Amino acid sequence: MSAISNGTLFVGTSPVQIDGNSNGWSHIHIRNNDTTKTLYIGNSALTTANGLALDKLATIDFDIPPGISFNMVTDAGTCSVSWLRIDH
């Protein structure tokens, strides 16, 4: 049986981890809810210069191996981000 978790975070200029690490494979949907800011996604060494940009109001999906986590950051202020993770 799959477990589903979800939430909304307010991300600033310091990297924030999305929902911890999973012990098994998981699939995650990430949505940038902000109408003016770009969200950047990456590992714990994430910056706006090396992260994957997620434009305003965009959604992206990832399959995540066990023990791996994603971090998020924005270049100014705060950015609202929603996520939904399905553990397999």
QUILIN-V310425 format. One record per residue. N is the residue number from 1. RES is the residue in three letters. PHI is phi in whole degrees, -180 to 180 (* if undefined). OMEGA is omega in whole degrees, -180 to 180 (* if undefined). Layout:
n-><N;N>
res-><RES;RES>
phi-><PHI;PHI>
omega-><OMEGA;OMEGA>
//
This chain:
n-><1;2;3;4;5;6;7;8;9;10;11;12;13;14;15;16;17;18;19;20;21;22;23;24;25;26;27;28;29;30;31;32;33;34;35;36;37;38;39;40;41;42;43;44;45;46;47;48;49;50;51;52;53;54;55;56;57;58;59;60;61;62;63;64;65;66;67;68;69;70;71;72;73;74;75;76;77;78;79;80;81;82;83;84;85;86;87;88>
res-><MET;SER;ALA;ILE;SER;ASN;GLY;THR;LEU;PHE;VAL;GLY;THR;SER;PRO;VAL;GLN;ILE;ASP;GLY;ASN;SER;ASN;GLY;TRP;SER;HIS;ILE;HIS;ILE;ARG;ASN;ASN;ASP;THR;THR;LYS;THR;LEU;TYR;ILE;GLY;ASN;SER;ALA;LEU;THR;THR;ALA;ASN;GLY;LEU;ALA;LEU;ASP;LYS;LEU;ALA;THR;ILE;ASP;PHE;ASP;ILE;PRO;PRO;GLY;ILE;SER;PHE;ASN;MET;VAL;THR;ASP;ALA;GLY;THR;CYS;SER;VAL;SER;TRP;LEU;ARG;ILE;ASP;HIS>
phi-><*;-86;-103;-118;-131;-155;-179;-130;-123;-109;-101;-115;-89;-109;-57;-124;-79;-88;49;65;-106;-103;-81;-132;-65;-143;-122;-127;-108;-124;-123;-83;-80;-76;-94;-132;-111;-92;-101;-118;-121;-177;-89;-69;-95;-60;-138;-69;-82;-116;-85;-82;-77;-121;-63;-55;60;-98;-126;-139;-123;-139;-97;-115;-69;-56;80;-101;-131;-112;-123;-134;-155;-125;-84;-161;63;-128;-134;-84;-132;-108;-144;-141;-120;-115;-88;-101>
omega-><179;174;-180;174;-179;178;175;179;170;-174;179;-175;173;-178;178;180;177;166;173;-180;177;177;179;177;175;177;-178;173;179;179;172;-178;-175;-180;-177;-173;174;176;178;-176;178;-179;-176;177;-176;169;176;180;-175;-178;174;-177;174;-175;179;178;179;178;178;-179;177;164;-174;176;178;175;-178;178;176;174;-180;177;173;-174;179;176;178;-176;178;-177;174;179;175;-179;176;176;-179;*>
//
